[in-house]
Amino acid sequence: MWRLIRNKIILPAVLAAVVATLLGVVAAKRAANWLLALTGLDKLVYSKPPVVVSVDKAKFADKLAATGYNFKANYAMIHGVRVHYVDEGPRDAKETLLCVHGEPSWSYLYRLMVPVFVAAGYRVVCPDFIGFGLSDKWTDIDRYTHERHVDTLLQLVDKLNLQNVTMVVQDWGGLTGLSSVKHYPERIARLVIMNTGLPPHGSIWSTPLSQTLAFLSWRTFCVAFPALPVRGVFKFALKRASDDVLDCYALPYPNAASKAGAAKWPLLVPITENMHVAKDMKATRQFLRTQWKKPVLVMFSTRDPITRGLDKFFLKLFQNNPHLAKPITVHKAGHFLQEDAGEEIANNIVRFIVNSQ
Protein backbone atom coordinates (compact mmCIF):
# COMPACT_ATOMS: atom_id res chain seq x y z
CA MET A 1 0.00 0.00 0.00
CA TRP A 2 2.79 2.45 0.91
CA ARG A 3 4.56 1.77 -2.41
CA LEU A 4 1.30 2.43 -4.28
CA ILE A 5 0.72 5.72 -2.45
CA ARG A 6 4.34 6.76 -2.98
CA ASN A 7 4.41 5.95 -6.67
CA LYS A 8 0.90 7.10 -7.56
CA ILE A 9 0.49 10.20 -5.40
CA ILE A 10 3.56 11.48 -3.56
CA LEU A 11 6.15 11.27 -6.35
CA PRO A 12 3.88 12.89 -8.96
CA ALA A 13 3.02 15.64 -6.49
CA VAL A 14 6.70 16.35 -5.78
CA LEU A 15 7.47 16.39 -9.49
CA ALA A 16 4.60 18.82 -10.09
CA ALA A 17 5.94 21.11 -7.37
CA VAL A 18 9.39 21.15 -9.02
CA VAL A 19 7.81 21.93 -12.37
CA ALA A 20 5.81 24.73 -10.74
CA THR A 21 9.00 26.31 -9.49
CA LEU A 22 10.76 26.07 -12.84
CA LEU A 23 8.00 26.85 -15.31
CA GLY A 24 5.46 28.96 -13.42
CA VAL A 25 1.82 28.49 -12.53
CA VAL A 26 0.26 28.07 -16.00
CA ALA A 27 2.81 25.55 -17.20
CA ALA A 28 2.65 23.77 -13.86
CA LYS A 29 -1.09 23.30 -14.19
CA ARG A 30 -0.56 21.68 -17.56
CA ALA A 31 2.18 19.49 -16.11
CA ALA A 32 -0.03 18.53 -13.19
CA ASN A 33 -2.85 17.54 -15.56
CA TRP A 34 -0.43 15.41 -17.56
CA LEU A 35 0.87 13.72 -14.40
CA LEU A 36 -2.65 13.04 -13.15
CA ALA A 37 -3.58 11.48 -16.49
CA LEU A 38 -0.41 9.42 -16.44
CA THR A 39 -1.20 7.99 -13.00
CA GLY A 40 -4.91 7.54 -13.66
CA LEU A 41 -5.86 9.95 -10.87
CA ASP A 42 -7.44 12.49 -13.22
CA LYS A 43 -10.78 10.68 -13.08
CA LEU A 44 -10.72 10.87 -9.27
CA VAL A 45 -9.58 14.49 -9.01
CA TYR A 46 -11.74 15.88 -11.79
CA SER A 47 -14.90 13.89 -11.19
CA LYS A 48 -17.60 16.56 -11.33
CA PRO A 49 -18.88 17.44 -7.85
CA PRO A 50 -22.49 18.51 -7.21
CA VAL A 51 -23.20 22.21 -7.58
CA VAL A 52 -24.46 22.44 -3.99
CA VAL A 53 -23.89 20.22 -0.95
CA SER A 54 -26.81 20.21 1.48
CA VAL A 55 -26.53 18.91 5.03
CA ASP A 56 -29.34 17.17 6.89
CA LYS A 57 -29.10 18.18 10.54
CA ALA A 58 -31.38 15.32 11.57
CA LYS A 59 -28.59 12.84 10.82
CA PHE A 60 -26.47 14.13 13.70
CA ALA A 61 -28.90 16.22 15.78
CA ASP A 62 -28.39 13.97 18.80
CA LYS A 63 -24.62 14.47 18.75
CA LEU A 64 -25.04 18.23 18.52
CA ALA A 65 -27.61 18.29 21.32
CA ALA A 66 -25.38 16.24 23.60
CA THR A 67 -22.77 19.02 23.46
CA GLY A 68 -25.23 21.87 24.01
CA TYR A 69 -26.33 22.71 20.47
CA ASN A 70 -30.00 21.93 20.94
CA PHE A 71 -31.62 24.64 18.83
CA LYS A 72 -34.32 24.56 16.18
CA ALA A 73 -33.01 24.78 12.63
CA ASN A 74 -34.32 27.74 10.63
CA TYR A 75 -33.66 28.45 6.96
CA ALA A 76 -33.94 31.40 4.58
CA MET A 77 -33.49 31.27 0.82
CA ILE A 78 -30.71 33.67 -0.17
CA HIS A 79 -28.73 33.63 -3.43
CA GLY A 80 -30.72 30.57 -4.46
CA VAL A 81 -29.59 28.34 -1.56
CA ARG A 82 -30.64 27.62 2.02
CA VAL A 83 -29.04 29.75 4.71
CA HIS A 84 -29.34 28.22 8.16
CA TYR A 85 -29.66 30.29 11.31
CA VAL A 86 -30.37 29.83 15.00
CA ASP A 87 -33.22 32.05 16.25
CA GLU A 88 -33.85 31.69 19.98
CA GLY A 89 -35.62 33.84 22.56
CA PRO A 90 -38.77 35.97 22.23
CA ARG A 91 -39.39 37.43 18.77
CA ASP A 92 -40.71 40.62 20.35
CA ALA A 93 -37.67 41.14 22.60
CA LYS A 94 -36.47 44.72 22.90
CA GLU A 95 -32.89 43.60 22.30
CA THR A 96 -31.55 41.23 19.63
CA LEU A 97 -28.09 39.65 19.53
CA LEU A 98 -26.71 38.93 16.06
CA CYS A 99 -23.73 36.60 16.50
CA VAL A 100 -21.50 36.33 13.43
CA HIS A 101 -19.04 33.45 13.06
CA GLY A 102 -15.72 33.24 11.26
CA GLU A 103 -13.42 30.63 9.70
CA PRO A 104 -13.93 27.64 9.62
CA SER A 105 -16.53 27.75 12.38
CA TRP A 106 -20.30 28.09 12.29
CA SER A 107 -23.16 28.89 14.68
CA TYR A 108 -22.13 25.93 16.85
CA LEU A 109 -19.38 28.22 18.17
CA TYR A 110 -21.99 30.35 19.98
CA ARG A 111 -23.90 27.48 21.63
CA LEU A 112 -22.53 28.26 25.14
CA MET A 113 -23.57 31.91 24.85
CA VAL A 114 -27.10 31.56 23.47
CA PRO A 115 -28.68 30.31 26.74
CA VAL A 116 -27.15 33.25 28.68
CA PHE A 117 -28.66 35.75 26.24
CA VAL A 118 -32.07 34.04 26.23
CA ALA A 119 -32.09 33.97 30.05
CA ALA A 120 -31.55 37.73 29.98
CA GLY A 121 -34.70 38.10 27.85
CA TYR A 122 -32.99 38.74 24.52
CA ARG A 123 -33.56 37.35 21.06
CA VAL A 124 -30.48 35.62 19.61
CA VAL A 125 -29.81 35.06 15.91
CA CYS A 126 -26.72 33.10 14.83
CA PRO A 127 -26.46 32.54 11.07
CA ASP A 128 -24.27 30.12 9.17
CA PHE A 129 -22.77 31.76 6.11
CA ILE A 130 -23.20 29.97 2.80
CA GLY A 131 -20.54 27.28 2.70
CA PHE A 132 -20.48 26.83 6.48
CA GLY A 133 -22.29 24.84 9.13
CA LEU A 134 -25.82 23.76 8.28
CA SER A 135 -26.19 26.17 5.36
CA ASP A 136 -25.94 24.92 1.78
CA LYS A 137 -22.45 24.85 0.32
CA TRP A 138 -21.45 25.73 -3.22
CA THR A 139 -18.73 23.41 -4.46
CA ASP A 140 -17.37 26.05 -6.85
CA ILE A 141 -14.79 28.00 -4.83
CA ASP A 142 -15.19 31.03 -7.09
CA ARG A 143 -18.76 31.55 -5.90
CA TYR A 144 -17.47 32.72 -2.53
CA THR A 145 -16.71 36.43 -2.36
CA HIS A 146 -16.55 39.03 0.38
CA GLU A 147 -19.38 40.98 -1.25
CA ARG A 148 -21.64 37.92 -1.38
CA HIS A 149 -21.04 37.10 2.29
CA VAL A 150 -21.85 40.70 3.28
CA ASP A 151 -24.99 40.67 1.14
CA THR A 152 -26.08 37.36 2.69
CA LEU A 153 -25.95 38.96 6.13
CA LEU A 154 -27.81 42.06 4.92
CA GLN A 155 -30.55 39.98 3.32
CA LEU A 156 -31.01 37.86 6.43
CA VAL A 157 -31.34 40.95 8.65
CA ASP A 158 -33.93 42.31 6.23
CA LYS A 159 -35.87 39.06 6.00
CA LEU A 160 -36.07 38.77 9.80
CA ASN A 161 -36.64 42.53 10.17
CA LEU A 162 -34.09 42.69 12.98
CA GLN A 163 -34.04 45.95 14.93
CA ASN A 164 -32.05 47.29 17.88
CA VAL A 165 -29.32 44.76 17.17
CA THR A 166 -26.17 44.18 19.19
CA MET A 167 -23.80 42.67 16.63
CA VAL A 168 -21.21 40.27 18.04
CA VAL A 169 -18.31 39.50 15.69
CA GLN A 170 -15.16 37.39 15.77
CA ASP A 171 -12.54 36.32 13.20
CA TRP A 172 -13.91 36.70 9.62
CA GLY A 173 -17.22 37.57 11.26
CA GLY A 174 -15.55 40.90 12.02
CA LEU A 175 -14.48 41.63 8.46
CA THR A 176 -17.92 40.64 7.15
CA GLY A 177 -20.14 41.86 9.97
CA LEU A 178 -18.44 45.22 10.47
CA SER A 179 -18.46 45.77 6.69
CA SER A 180 -22.24 45.34 6.73
CA VAL A 181 -22.87 47.95 9.44
CA LYS A 182 -22.42 50.93 7.12
CA HIS A 183 -25.28 49.61 4.96
CA TYR A 184 -27.91 49.58 7.74
CA PRO A 185 -26.61 51.59 10.73
CA GLU A 186 -30.19 52.35 11.79
CA ARG A 187 -30.72 48.66 12.64
CA ILE A 188 -27.55 48.24 14.69
CA ALA A 189 -27.51 49.56 18.27
CA ARG A 190 -24.16 48.25 19.53
CA LEU A 191 -21.01 46.46 18.46
CA VAL A 192 -19.09 43.77 20.31
CA ILE A 193 -15.72 43.17 18.65
CA MET A 194 -13.69 40.07 19.56
CA ASN A 195 -10.46 38.62 18.13
CA THR A 196 -10.76 40.10 14.67
CA GLY A 197 -9.42 42.90 12.48
CA LEU A 198 -10.05 45.10 9.46
CA PRO A 199 -6.88 44.43 7.46
CA PRO A 200 -4.50 45.49 6.22
CA HIS A 201 -3.34 47.25 9.38
CA GLY A 202 -0.51 49.21 7.79
CA SER A 203 2.21 47.50 5.78
CA ILE A 204 2.91 43.83 6.23
CA TRP A 205 6.33 44.81 7.63
CA SER A 206 4.75 46.87 10.43
CA THR A 207 2.95 43.83 11.82
CA PRO A 208 4.76 41.73 14.46
CA LEU A 209 6.68 38.95 12.74
CA SER A 210 5.11 36.17 14.81
CA GLN A 211 1.62 37.39 13.93
CA THR A 212 2.44 37.73 10.24
CA LEU A 213 3.96 34.25 10.11
CA ALA A 214 0.99 32.75 11.95
CA PHE A 215 -1.50 34.12 9.44
CA LEU A 216 0.62 33.43 6.37
CA SER A 217 1.13 29.86 7.58
CA TRP A 218 -2.63 29.45 7.92
CA ARG A 219 -3.23 30.97 4.48
CA THR A 220 -0.59 28.72 2.90
CA PHE A 221 -2.11 25.70 4.62
CA CYS A 222 -5.52 26.49 3.08
CA VAL A 223 -3.94 26.76 -0.37
CA ALA A 224 -2.08 23.49 0.02
CA PHE A 225 -5.01 21.61 1.57
CA PRO A 226 -8.29 22.97 0.14
CA ALA A 227 -10.04 19.90 1.55
CA LEU A 228 -9.55 21.54 4.93
CA PRO A 229 -9.27 19.09 7.86
CA VAL A 230 -11.82 21.01 9.95
CA ARG A 231 -11.61 18.73 12.97
CA GLY A 232 -7.83 18.97 12.96
CA VAL A 233 -7.97 22.76 12.77
CA PHE A 234 -10.14 22.92 15.88
CA LYS A 235 -8.08 20.28 17.65
CA PHE A 236 -5.04 22.51 17.14
CA ALA A 237 -6.87 25.69 18.20
CA LEU A 238 -8.91 24.36 21.13
CA LYS A 239 -6.74 22.90 23.86
CA ARG A 240 -9.55 21.88 26.21
CA ALA A 241 -12.28 20.71 23.83
CA SER A 242 -13.57 17.14 24.10
CA ASP A 243 -13.48 14.71 21.21
CA ASP A 244 -17.27 15.01 20.91
CA VAL A 245 -17.04 18.80 20.53
CA LEU A 246 -14.30 18.49 17.90
CA ASP A 247 -16.43 15.97 16.02
CA CYS A 248 -19.39 18.35 16.05
CA TYR A 249 -17.44 21.20 14.49
CA ALA A 250 -16.62 18.92 11.55
CA LEU A 251 -19.97 17.17 11.13
CA PRO A 252 -21.44 19.61 8.56
CA TYR A 253 -18.47 19.07 6.23
CA PRO A 254 -18.95 15.48 4.98
CA ASN A 255 -16.52 15.62 2.04
CA ALA A 256 -13.94 17.74 0.24
CA ALA A 257 -16.55 19.31 -2.03
CA SER A 258 -18.34 20.77 1.01
CA LYS A 259 -15.26 22.72 2.13
CA ALA A 260 -14.87 25.16 -0.77
CA GLY A 261 -16.18 28.08 1.30
CA ALA A 262 -13.85 27.32 4.18
CA ALA A 263 -10.91 27.01 1.79
CA LYS A 264 -11.68 30.35 0.13
CA TRP A 265 -12.24 32.66 3.12
CA PRO A 266 -8.56 32.94 4.21
CA LEU A 267 -7.59 33.83 0.64
CA LEU A 268 -9.91 36.85 0.72
CA VAL A 269 -8.10 38.48 3.65
CA PRO A 270 -6.33 41.53 2.18
CA ILE A 271 -2.63 41.56 3.01
CA THR A 272 -1.85 44.74 1.06
CA GLU A 273 -3.86 47.83 0.12
CA ASN A 274 -4.05 46.86 -3.55
CA MET A 275 -5.89 43.59 -2.89
CA HIS A 276 -9.58 43.46 -3.79
CA VAL A 277 -11.23 43.35 -0.35
CA ALA A 278 -8.91 46.09 0.97
CA LYS A 279 -11.09 48.78 -0.63
CA ASP A 280 -14.12 47.78 1.43
CA MET A 281 -11.99 47.39 4.56
CA LYS A 282 -10.80 50.98 4.10
CA ALA A 283 -14.38 52.22 3.64
CA THR A 284 -15.46 50.30 6.74
CA ARG A 285 -12.64 51.72 8.85
CA GLN A 286 -13.54 55.23 7.67
CA PHE A 287 -17.22 54.75 8.49
CA LEU A 288 -16.58 53.36 11.94
CA ARG A 289 -13.99 56.04 12.74
CA THR A 290 -16.05 59.04 11.64
CA GLN A 291 -19.73 58.08 11.71
CA TRP A 292 -20.29 55.32 14.26
CA LYS A 293 -21.11 57.01 17.58
CA LYS A 294 -23.06 54.21 19.23
CA PRO A 295 -21.78 51.89 22.00
CA VAL A 296 -18.81 49.63 21.26
CA LEU A 297 -17.21 46.92 23.40
CA VAL A 298 -13.76 45.61 22.45
CA MET A 299 -13.10 42.22 24.06
CA PHE A 300 -10.01 40.25 23.08
CA SER A 301 -8.37 37.17 24.57
CA THR A 302 -4.77 36.73 25.69
CA ARG A 303 -3.90 33.53 23.82
CA ASP A 304 -4.75 34.33 20.21
CA PRO A 305 -1.64 34.18 17.98
CA ILE A 306 -3.51 35.67 15.00
CA THR A 307 -5.19 38.83 16.36
CA ARG A 308 -3.13 39.53 19.48
CA GLY A 309 -2.65 43.30 19.77
CA LEU A 310 -5.45 44.28 17.40
CA ASP A 311 -7.59 45.35 20.35
CA LYS A 312 -5.36 48.44 20.40
CA PHE A 313 -6.16 49.04 16.72
CA PHE A 314 -9.89 49.10 17.48
CA LEU A 315 -9.50 51.25 20.59
CA LYS A 316 -7.66 53.79 18.45
CA LEU A 317 -10.25 53.50 15.69
CA PHE A 318 -13.03 54.39 18.14
CA GLN A 319 -11.06 56.81 20.31
CA ASN A 320 -13.41 59.70 19.42
CA ASN A 321 -16.54 57.68 20.11
CA PRO A 322 -18.05 58.90 23.43
CA HIS A 323 -19.76 55.52 23.88
CA LEU A 324 -16.65 53.34 23.71
CA ALA A 325 -16.88 51.00 26.69
CA LYS A 326 -13.95 50.03 28.86
CA PRO A 327 -12.19 47.19 27.03
CA ILE A 328 -12.26 43.69 28.47
CA THR A 329 -9.41 41.18 28.32
CA VAL A 330 -10.40 37.50 28.47
CA HIS A 331 -7.60 35.53 30.09
CA LYS A 332 -6.60 31.96 29.27
CA ALA A 333 -8.70 31.93 26.08
CA GLY A 334 -7.45 31.37 22.54
CA HIS A 335 -8.64 32.51 19.14
CA PHE A 336 -12.09 30.92 19.54
CA LEU A 337 -12.86 32.57 22.85
CA GLN A 338 -16.55 31.68 22.50
CA GLU A 339 -15.53 28.07 23.05
CA ASP A 340 -12.89 28.69 25.71
CA ALA A 341 -14.90 31.20 27.77
CA GLY A 342 -18.42 31.28 26.32
CA GLU A 343 -20.43 31.94 29.47
CA GLU A 344 -17.94 34.51 30.73
CA ILE A 345 -18.00 36.62 27.60
CA ALA A 346 -21.79 36.24 27.26
CA ASN A 347 -22.23 37.67 30.76
CA ASN A 348 -19.83 40.49 29.87
CA ILE A 349 -22.00 41.30 26.86
CA VAL A 350 -25.21 41.27 28.89
CA ARG A 351 -23.68 43.76 31.32
CA PHE A 352 -22.51 45.89 28.40
CA ILE A 353 -26.05 46.00 26.97
CA VAL A 354 -27.60 46.86 30.33
CA ASN A 355 -25.07 49.61 31.01
CA SER A 356 -25.49 51.18 27.57
CA GLN A 357 -29.28 51.28 27.40
N, C-alpha and C positions, 0 to 999 in steps of 0.2 A: 504493500500500500504506500509506504513512504517513497519508494522508487517511482511509483506512478505519479504521486503528487509532485515530486521533485522534477521529473522529466516533463510532465504535462502542464504544470502551472508555474512553479517557482522559476525554473530556468528560462522559460519564455518571458516571464515578467521581468526578470533581471536584464535580459537581452533588450527588451522594449525600453527599459529605463536608460540603458546605454545609448540606444539609438536616439532617444529623446534628447539626450544631452548633446549628441553630435549633430543632429540634423534639424532640431527644432520641433515645435509642437505639431505642425501640420504633417510633416514627414513622419513623425513618430506615430501619429494616429494611423497613417497608412501602414506603417510597419507593424503596429499592434494588430490591425485587422488581418494582415497577412499571417502573422504568428498564430492568431486565434484560429484562422482557417486551417493552418497547417496541423494544429493539434486537435482539431475537431471541437474546440470549445466555443466556436462562433455561434453554433446553434443554441448553446446554453446561455451565453452572454446576451445575445441579441434576440432571444425569444421575446415576442411582443408582449409587454405587460398590459394589464387592463388600464383603461383611462383613469378610473377612480377605484380606490380601495375603500370599502365601507367596513366598519367594525360593528359587530353585534355585541352590545354590552351584556346582554343576557347570558352569553357564554361564560363570562367570568365575573358576573355581578356578586356572587358569594365571596369570591376572593377579595374583591374591592371592599365589600361591606365589612369583612373581618378585620380590615386595617383602618376602618373609620370613614371610608368613602361610601356612604349609604345615602345617596341623594338621587332624586328622580332625574331621569334623563330628559332634557328638553332640546328641541331642534328648531332651527330657522333655516329657510332656504335662502342662501346668499351666493352669488356668482354661480348659480346652477347646481350647487352641492349642499349637503346638510352640514350645518354648523351646530355643534353641540354646546350646550351651556348649562351650568348649575344655576338654579333660581330658587333660593330658599328664603324663608321669612315672609312676613306679611307684604302683600303687593301694595298696600296703601301706606306703608311705612313712610315716615317723614324723612328718613335718611336711607340711602342706598349705597352699598359698597360694590364697586366694580373692580374685581381683582384680575389683573392681567398677567399671564404667565410668560415665560421666556423659553429658552432653548436648552435641552430638548424636552422640557417638561410639559405639563398640561394642567388642567384644573385640579387634578389629584394633589398637586403641590399645596393647595390651599385647604385641604380637608380638615386640618387641625384648627384652622382659624374660623371656618364657617360657623360652627356651633357657638363660639364666643360672640360673634356678631349677631346671630339670631337671638341669643339669650338677652342681648342688649336691646332687642326690639327692632333691629335693622333688617332691611332686605339685602340679600347678598347674591350677586350675579358673577359667575366665574366662567367665562367662555373658553373654549378650545379653538385656537386658530385653525384654519383649514390646513390639513397636513399634520395635525397634532391631536393626541388624545382620542376622544370618541367622535371627533369630526371626520368627515370624508377627507380622503387624501388623494390629490392628483399624483400620478406617477411620473408626469413630465416635470422635471426640475425647473424648467424655464417658466412654468406657470406661476411660480412663487416670486413675488416682488414685494418690496417695501410698501409701495403704493396700494397694492391689493390687500395686504394685511391691514393697513390703516383703514381702508375703505370698508373692510369686513367689520371692524370694530364700530365704525360710524353707522353702518347699516343696522347692526344689532342694537345699538343704543336707540336708534330711531324706531325700529320695529317694536321694542319693548317700552318705548316712550319713557326712558329713564330720566329722572329729574333729581336735582339736589344730590348729585353723585360725589362720593369720595372715591377717587380713583387711586388704587393701590398698584404700583408697578415694581417689577424686578427684572433684571437681566434684559433680554430683548423686549420684554413687556414695557420697559422704560422707553426705548427708542420708538416703539410703535405707539404705545399709549400716550406718551407726552407729545408725540407728533400729531395726534388726533385732537388734542385739547384746543388748539387754535381754530379748529373748524366748528366747534360747538361750545365755546366757553360759558355760554349761558346755562348749560346743563351741568357743568362741573362746579362743585362747591369747594372742594379741597383736593390736595394732592399729597399722597404718601409715597416717597421715593426711596427705594431700597436696592442697594447693590446693583447699580446700573450706571449708564452714562449717556452722553449725547455726542459721540465722537465725530470727527477727531478733536482731541483736546490739545490743540497746538500741534507742533511737528512730532513725528514719531520719535525723534531724538530727544525731545523734552520729557518723554514719559519714562519713568523708572525702568531700567533694563529688565528687571525680574518680571515686571508686569507686562512689558512688551513681549518678552519671550514666552510667557504663559499663554497670552492670547494667540500669538503667531503659531505656537505649537498646537493649540486647539484647532485653529483654522487649517493648518497643514494636515492635521489628523482627519478632518472632515473631507478634505480633498482626496486624501489617500484611501479613506474608507467610507465612501458614500453610503454603504449599507451599515450605517452607524450602529455600533453595539450599545444600544440605549441602556441596558441593564449594567453593562460594564462602566459606562460613563457615570451613572449614579453610584455604583459601588465605589468608584474612585473618589467621588465628590462627597459622599455621605459616609462618615466614619462610624456612625452609631445606628444606621438603619438595619432593620432585620431583613432576612432573606425574602420574607413575604412582601415587605414593602418594596424592595428592589424589583421583585417579580412584577408587582403591580404597575410600576412605572413603565415597564416594557410591554405589558400585555396588549396595548392598542397597536403595536407595531409588529404584525405577524410575519412579515417578510421584507426583503430588501426593497421591493417596489413601494412599500408603505412609508419609507423613510426619506423620500425625496425632499419633503419640506424641511425636515430636520437637518438634512445635508446642506441645504441651500442657505438657511438663515445666517450661519457664521460668515458666509462669503459676501453677504450684503453689508456687513459692518464696514463703514468707510474708514480707511486707515489714513488717507490723505484727502486734502480739500478738493481734489479734482475727481474723486470717485463719485459715482452717481448719487448715492443716498446722502452724501455730504451736503448737498444743496438744501435738502429738507431739514437736516440736522441744524444747519446754520439758521434757517428761518424759524425753527422751533426754539432755539436758544434766544434769538432776538425777541420773539413773542413773550417767552417766559420772563426774560430780563426786564422788558419795558412795559408790558401790558398786563401780566398776571399779578394781581394785587390781592388775591384771596389766600386763605391759609395753606401753608405748606409744612409738612413734616419730613425731615431728612433722617433716615434711620438705616445705618449701615452696620455690618458685622465686622468683627476683628480678624476673622480667619478666611477672608476671601482673597485669593491670589490674583484674581482678574480685576476687580474694581476697588481694591484697597486704595484709599486716598481720594477717591472721587467724591466722597462726601464734601470735601473742601471745595471742589469745583461747584457743586450745587449751592453750597452756602454762599459762595461768592456771587453766583448767578442771581440769587434771590436777596442779596444784601440790602437792596432798597425796598424790599417788600415789608411793609409794617406788620404783616401777619405771619412772618416766618417764625415757626415755633422753635423752641430750644431743641437742638439735635439730640438724637438718642443713639448711643452705641450699644450694640448687642454683642455681649462677650461670649466667647466659646462657640460661635456659630460660623459656619462656612458660607460658601456662595449661596446655597439654597437655604437661607435662614428661615424660611417658612417651615421647612422640615426639621431643622435643628432646634428652633425656638418658637414654634407656631403659636402656642397659647400666650407666651410672653409678648410677642409683638402684636398679637391681636388685641390684648388688653391695653397695650400702649396706644394703639390706634383708637380704641373706644374712648380712652381718656382724652386723646387729642380732639376727637369730634365733640365731646361734651364741653371741653374748655374753649372751643372755637365757635360755639353756637351763638 
